[in-house]
């Protein structure tokens, strides 16, 4: 791991469980279409897995 990945929010967090919303916010995403580049670590992967149905992930 320990590379970088680009995470993009593709769907809204409205109506999602609070822990899923918190995971998306924890990744630094604020709105649909917003992208961030983050380190590929185990805690980040956990947040991505929790909200995977809302996100798109690619190598940076």
C-alpha positions as CSV (number, residue, x, y, z in Angstrom):
1,X,0.0,0.0,0.0
2,X,1.3,3.4,1.1
3,X,0.8,4.9,-2.3
4,X,-1.8,7.6,-3.1
5,X,-5.4,7.1,-4.3
6,X,-7.9,9.6,-5.6
7,X,-11.4,9.3,-4.1
8,X,-14.4,11.0,-5.7
9,X,-17.9,11.3,-4.2
10,X,-20.4,10.1,-6.7
11,X,-23.6,10.0,-4.7
12,X,-25.2,12.0,-1.9
13,X,-24.9,11.2,1.8
14,X,-28.4,12.3,2.4
15,X,-30.4,9.5,4.0
16,X,-27.3,7.4,4.9
17,X,-26.4,6.2,8.4
18,X,-24.4,8.7,10.5
19,X,-21.3,6.5,10.5
20,X,-21.3,6.4,6.7
21,X,-21.7,10.2,6.5
22,X,-18.9,10.6,9.0
23,X,-16.6,8.3,6.9
24,X,-17.2,10.4,3.8
25,X,-16.5,13.7,5.8
26,X,-13.5,12.0,7.3
27,X,-12.1,11.5,3.9
28,X,-12.4,15.2,3.2
29,X,-15.3,15.0,0.8
30,X,-17.9,17.7,0.9
31,X,-20.2,17.4,-2.2
32,X,-21.0,15.3,-5.2
33,X,-18.1,15.5,-7.7
34,X,-15.6,16.5,-5.1
35,X,-12.3,14.6,-5.3
36,X,-9.4,14.3,-2.9
37,X,-6.0,12.5,-3.0
38,X,-5.3,10.6,0.1
39,X,-2.6,8.1,1.3
40,X,-3.5,4.4,0.8
41,X,-3.5,3.3,4.4
42,X,-5.6,0.7,6.3
43,X,-7.7,3.3,8.2
44,X,-8.4,5.2,4.9
45,X,-9.3,1.9,3.2
46,X,-11.8,1.2,6.0
47,X,-13.6,4.5,5.5
48,X,-13.7,3.9,1.8
49,X,-15.1,0.4,2.3
50,X,-17.8,1.7,4.6
51,X,-19.0,4.2,2.0
52,X,-18.0,2.4,-1.2
53,X,-21.5,2.6,-2.7
54,X,-21.1,6.5,-2.7
55,X,-17.5,6.7,-3.9
56,X,-15.3,6.1,-6.9
57,X,-11.6,5.2,-6.3
58,X,-8.6,5.3,-8.6
59,X,-4.9,5.4,-8.4
60,X,-3.4,8.9,-8.2
